[in-house]
Each structure stands twice: as C-alpha cells, then as structure tokens.
Amino acid sequence: MSHRILITGASGYLGGSLLARWGSVALPPYDRLYALVRTDEQAQAVKRYSAEPLRFEVNDDAAVREAIVNNKITIVYYLVDALSAKPQASFIKALAEVKETSGIDVHFLHTTGAKIFSSHAGAPTDRPLYDTEEDLYDIQKAQRPPVPLMQEAIDANNAVIERGEALGVRTYIFAPCIVYGKGEGFGNPISIQTVAIIKAGLGARRVYSLDAGRPTWPVCHVIDNSTLYLELLRAILAGKNPGSGKHGYYLASSGSVAWADLYAAIARSLAKRGLVDDPTVEQASDEGLAQMAAALGYPKELVHWALGGECTFTAKHGEQIGWKPQYPPHHILEAADDEVELVLSSLGH
Ligand SMILES: NC(=O)c1ccc[n+]([C@@H]2O[C@H](COP(=O)([O-])OP(=O)(O)OC[C@H]3O[C@@H](n4cnc5c(N)ncnc54)[C@H](OP(=O)(O)O)[C@@H]3O)[C@@H](O)[C@H]2O)c1
C-alpha cells in the first residue's frame, strides 16, 4: 500500500497555494490525494487539482477517525489553526490506527507560526534560534509567553510532538513566518501580517512603529513556503525519514528583515496612493495605537503582537532536505508596492 495524503486548509492562503503548486513538482508515487473542504464550491475547486474532496468536522473526534481510517490516510498536512491542539490529537490517534492495521509509517504535519518562536512567546531573541537546534523542544517547553494567548499555541506544538511520539506517528512542526505574495490557490489570496500593517496604516492614516530599535522577523515568499511543504513531502514519500518529532521543526524562510524597513516600504506605497498623510514612519502615540487597534479589531494590547516584536528564528532544516528558496529576504521590500496593491484590491478598497 502506498501513501494516501490529506491536505487541510485548501481554501486558505497557504493551503490553496500549496495545492496549486502540487502539479509543478515531481513527487515520488503515492496512491491518492484528498483535500478537506467545507462547501460544495470548495469540493469542485479541489477536483481541479486532482484532489478528492472530503467533508468532515475537524473538532469531532469520531468524524476525524472515520475519515482517516476509512480512507486509509497515512499523511495529514494540517493548515487550519496554529493555536489549538484538539483536532490534531484526533488526527494523530486515527493515523496511529491506520499504521497498526496497514503497517505503513504515518505522518502528521502541524502548521504553527514563527510568532511561537518570538519575543511574544518568550522564545530566546538574543541570538539566532535555529530550527535544527537539538534542544528546541526543551526550549519551547520552557517558554513563558508575555502574551498569554501564545501559551496555547506553544502547548499545541509540544502536544503534537508528544502524542506523535507516544503513538508512533511521525510529526513535523512547520513554521511559516511573514508570508507575502499573491496566494496561488482558489480561495484566500492574501496573508496576515502585511495585511495587518496595511489595515492599521489605513485606519490611522499613518504607518506607525510600536518597537524601539530595529527588531527583525523572518520572511518568505508564498511560493517558497509552498515548495518547502512539498520538499518535505517529497522526502517523506521517498522514505528518507526527514527529521521528525523533537527534531522535526521546519521554518519556511529565506532570511529576515527589520520591521522598520517593511513599514517604510508600505508607508511609501500607501502615501503614493494618498491613503496615509505622511510617507514616513514614526513611533505610535497612544492615539495612533488606538486607531490601529480599531482598524484591526483588536484590543490595544494585541496590536504589537500582530505587527511587531522580535523573532530570531532562523531556517536551516529546509536546506538540509534540499529546499532552495527562490526569493531573498529583501525581495519583500522590493515587492511591497505590489503587496499593497494586492491587499487593497482584495479588501475592496
Ligand atoms: N499566512 C501567514 O503568513 C501565516 C504565518 C504563520 C502561520 N500561519 C498559520 O497557518 C495557518 C493557515 O494560514 P492561512 O494564511 O492559510 O489562513 P487562511 O487563509 O485563513 O486559511 C485557513 C484555512 O483553514 C480552513 N479552516 C478554518 N477553520 C476550519 C475548520 N474548523 N475546519 C476545516 N477547515 C477550517 C479555512 O477554510 P474556509 O475557507 O472554509 O474558512 C481555510 O481553508 C493558520 O493557522 C495561520 O495562523 C499563517
């Protein structure tokens, strides 16, 4: 029996882009590709990529078991929610059952985020934090996040690894960062953090910074993000045993940029369109912060979490399995005007 793969989040920015790239790479043979959907339109759309639609509720343990076990699925790519760990536990349990009856190795990939390895989550930021570090699991276990909602996301990463180890399921913690570029899928074409900077800038009619100094954050073009998902899959299908469990962290990033440079590029682009009153970036006043919060629909305390902070998480693991990003980190600055155009048109601005 060869592998049967399920991808989730296919109508989303990352999952849709992944599915759209599927046919562009030569993967080792596998049996079937399934995609989790929630509507008839999504079911039709995934068929265009030769994926068989499956419809079930991820929060229903019995429904997850039925879908995975009945379809003999052996690889699950989870791209739905970085925060909670409940559905992931159901998938891992069901995969273990498939392994027991089929004897084939089973794999679960959890999509987390670089934020869970940042200052907001209490990760070290005084040095590069490599995704290949021997004790990254212990580092995550010891993190005490200054932003309380990050605890659940840290726990989700740890729980995935622990459950996988306990049940003999190989797990991977895949970390996207600031992803940019037009989504290639049939659903959501825009990302998260660039969108937040633009929305906050529109709301305050000025791009403000909330950090002192020049903290940095890893960045990645959406195509490179998709190709890392696929390179990992290629290694799994080829039986190469890519690092998993406590050694299965993969940051999708070609390098980092300073938020200040990203803000400046976006501010220039918004100013060119007359959408902010000043093309320069300045430190947010309390009033500016309140305007940003209103534009984002967040409490003021979460604005910095959404579009600032320090993350020294650094990618090495992808290159070790043969992944080569096409876009250098500074490309996000050169592409900022296109990103603004894309986000404005997607938001109907
Ligand atoms: N984009 C980034 O820059 C970035 C960076 C770091 C981490 N991440 C994380 O990566 C994950 C995917 O991000 P994204 O940008 O692709 O998000 P997105 O565009 O909002 O897509 C989310 C996907 O998950 C699906 N989904 C949500 N709840 C579901 C449920 N209960 N059952 C089944 N499907 C459900 C959505 O389906 P519907 O279309 O039916 O709603 C959609 O396909 C998220 O956890 C995000 O936090 C993203």
The ligand as an SDF file (V2000), in Angstrom:
LIG
                    3D

 48 52  0  0  0  0  0  0  0  0999 V2000
   -0.3190   33.3600    6.2450 N   0  0  0  0  0  0  0  0  0  0  0  0
    0.7100   33.5140    7.0570 C   0  0  0  0  0  0  0  0  0  0  0  0
    1.5300   34.4210    6.8500 O   0  0  0  0  0  0  0  0  0  0  0  0
    0.8960   32.6110    8.2460 C   0  0  0  0  0  0  0  0  0  0  0  0
    2.0480   32.7760    9.0120 C   0  0  0  0  0  0  0  0  0  0  0  0
    2.2260   31.9530   10.1170 C   0  0  0  0  0  0  0  0  0  0  0  0
    1.2800   30.9990   10.4610 C   0  0  0  0  0  0  0  0  0  0  0  0
    0.1520   30.8570    9.7050 N   0  0  0  0  0  0  0  0  0  0  0  0
   -0.8430   29.8610   10.1290 C   0  0  0  0  0  0  0  0  0  0  0  0
   -1.0750   28.9550    9.0850 O   0  0  0  0  0  0  0  0  0  0  0  0
   -2.4480   28.5230    9.1020 C   0  0  0  0  0  0  0  0  0  0  0  0
   -3.0580   28.7840    7.7210 C   0  0  0  0  0  0  0  0  0  0  0  0
   -2.8970   30.1500    7.4300 O   0  0  0  0  0  0  0  0  0  0  0  0
   -3.5700   30.8310    6.1580 P   0  0  0  0  0  0  0  0  0  0  0  0
   -2.9140   32.1660    5.9960 O   0  0  0  0  0  0  0  0  0  0  0  0
   -3.6070   29.8880    5.0330 O   0  0  0  0  0  0  0  0  0  0  0  0
   -5.0520   31.0700    6.7260 O   0  0  0  0  0  0  0  0  0  0  0  0
   -6.4280   31.2440    5.9030 P   0  0  0  0  0  0  0  0  0  0  0  0
   -6.1830   31.8340    4.5740 O   0  0  0  0  0  0  0  0  0  0  0  0
   -7.3420   31.9600    6.8370 O   0  0  0  0  0  0  0  0  0  0  0  0
   -6.9350   29.7350    5.7140 O   0  0  0  0  0  0  0  0  0  0  0  0
   -7.4420   28.9630    6.7690 C   0  0  0  0  0  0  0  0  0  0  0  0
   -7.9310   27.6580    6.1780 C   0  0  0  0  0  0  0  0  0  0  0  0
   -8.3810   26.8070    7.2400 O   0  0  0  0  0  0  0  0  0  0  0  0
   -9.7210   26.4200    6.9670 C   0  0  0  0  0  0  0  0  0  0  0  0
  -10.4460   26.2270    8.2150 N   0  0  0  0  0  0  0  0  0  0  0  0
  -10.6020   27.1120    9.2250 C   0  0  0  0  0  0  0  0  0  0  0  0
  -11.3170   26.5520   10.2180 N   0  0  0  0  0  0  0  0  0  0  0  0
  -11.6370   25.2920    9.8180 C   0  0  0  0  0  0  0  0  0  0  0  0
  -12.3690   24.2180   10.3820 C   0  0  0  0  0  0  0  0  0  0  0  0
  -12.9240   24.3190   11.6030 N   0  0  0  0  0  0  0  0  0  0  0  0
  -12.4900   23.0800    9.6780 N   0  0  0  0  0  0  0  0  0  0  0  0
  -11.9290   22.9510    8.4500 C   0  0  0  0  0  0  0  0  0  0  0  0
  -11.2180   23.9330    7.8610 N   0  0  0  0  0  0  0  0  0  0  0  0
  -11.0760   25.0900    8.5350 C   0  0  0  0  0  0  0  0  0  0  0  0
  -10.3100   27.5450    6.1340 C   0  0  0  0  0  0  0  0  0  0  0  0
  -11.4620   27.0620    5.4510 O   0  0  0  0  0  0  0  0  0  0  0  0
  -12.6530   28.0530    4.9970 P   0  0  0  0  0  0  0  0  0  0  0  0
  -12.1570   28.7410    3.7320 O   0  0  0  0  0  0  0  0  0  0  0  0
  -13.7820   27.1280    4.7260 O   0  0  0  0  0  0  0  0  0  0  0  0
  -12.8810   29.0120    6.1130 O   0  0  0  0  0  0  0  0  0  0  0  0
   -9.1260   27.8320    5.2250 C   0  0  0  0  0  0  0  0  0  0  0  0
   -9.0440   26.8580    4.2200 O   0  0  0  0  0  0  0  0  0  0  0  0
   -3.1250   29.3320   10.2260 C   0  0  0  0  0  0  0  0  0  0  0  0
   -3.1600   28.5630   11.4080 O   0  0  0  0  0  0  0  0  0  0  0  0
   -2.2000   30.5140   10.4040 C   0  0  0  0  0  0  0  0  0  0  0  0
   -2.2400   31.0340   11.7110 O   0  0  0  0  0  0  0  0  0  0  0  0
   -0.0520   31.6310    8.6000 C   0  0  0  0  0  0  0  0  0  0  0  0
  1  2  1  0
  2  3  2  0
  2  4  1  0
  4  5  1  0
  4 48  2  0
  5  6  2  0
  6  7  1  0
  7  8  2  0
  8  9  1  0
  8 48  1  0
  9 10  1  0
  9 46  1  0
 10 11  1  0
 11 12  1  0
 11 44  1  0
 12 13  1  0
 13 14  1  0
 14 15  2  0
 14 16  1  0
 14 17  1  0
 17 18  1  0
 18 19  2  0
 18 20  1  0
 18 21  1  0
 21 22  1  0
 22 23  1  0
 23 24  1  0
 23 42  1  0
 24 25  1  0
 25 26  1  0
 25 36  1  0
 26 27  1  0
 26 35  1  0
 27 28  2  0
 28 29  1  0
 29 30  1  0
 29 35  2  0
 30 31  1  0
 30 32  2  0
 32 33  1  0
 33 34  2  0
 34 35  1  0
 36 37  1  0
 36 42  1  0
 37 38  1  0
 38 39  2  0
 38 40  1  0
 38 41  1  0
 42 43  1  0
 44 45  1  0
 44 46  1  0
 46 47  1  0
M  CHG  2   8   1  16  -1
M  END
$$$$
